Amino acid sequence: MKRTIGIIGGGQLGLMIAEQAHILGARCIALDPAPDAPAFAVCDEHIVAAFDDANALEELCRRSDVVTYEFENVPSGLLVGLERKYNIKQGFRPLFDSQDRLREKENARANGLRTVRYAAADDEASLRRAIEEIGVPCVVKTRTLGYDGHGQAVVRDTGDIAKAADLLPAPLIVEEFIAFDYEASAVAVADDKRAICFPVGRNIHKDGILDLCIVPCDDAATGERIARESCDFMRRCGYRGILAIEYFVRDGEIYFNEMAPRPHNSGHYTIEGCSTNQFRELCRYLLDMPLEEPRLLAPTVMKNILGCDLEAAERIAAQHLPDVHVHIYGKTVCKPLRKMGHITFTATAAERYRNEWADKFVR
């Protein structure tokens, strides 16, 4: 009898989890509040309900052999009770640790990763003290729920403090601003026996949103160190399943930025760029199958497709070019800065992408 994976969340990550689960012979059921959630198109069953609907979450767990989550803002408190009754294999702990940037930084530092300097702030007085302690320039972020550049402000001088104070009354964290050489991300998967890490990519953002992931990253030795330290970190924390970690790299030093216990946008390149991919290895873990060591097949560039890029992506898809793999997520509402898909350019280094493809996208 086929096993069923329950997915909390029905976005594009849930869609790609379900696609890989089917390849491995499993069924999927997803829960999402949106009736047109992308994952519903490929899942065997679905539940339309809010993420904080305790009864709906329990129903998902009851109908599943194992449960995972596809985004980090799932109410972790609700999972604590469910974890005692059902097979939520990654557990609530990595989710809980990732949901507060202060807790996340403290956990990273306590388990062997370097971070920038940081301080907490809960009101305007403590915000001013934290900025004075860290110094300018610095970055002020909400401790919870921020994403893609939302919920943060850069403070370059005292005149910017008022702008940062607009983020109150949300609890804040003030972080040292470093002029990093580049941002890199690692996606690791661990079970009780081993941890694997996908080749580390260099990330390029526009307006706070990931635009490109270029693999491999600039320096092989730094990439290998990031992969090794990411796996060691998972072991120290006792995490199992999948974990994505973003790092800043400066002068050969690496600094933990943030993490997510789910597949990651920067890891989409693995579908065509590697011998296995982040979604398949998560499913292997969930289905009690042995993990497979990933291997980069060729230099690869992944381009995020936002609403403003969608027409260009559709034109490229219609050409059916070799080494160009277009994924459109099937979202029914297109907005200029909404993630609508991605394109993976295999056998393509950064220079070739710049020469052949960069000018196809106007953003």
Order of alpha helices (4+ residues) and beta strands (2+ residues): beta-alpha-beta-beta-alpha-beta-alpha-alpha-alpha-beta-alpha-beta-beta-alpha-beta-beta-beta-beta-beta-alpha-beta-beta-alpha-alpha-beta-alpha-beta-beta-alpha
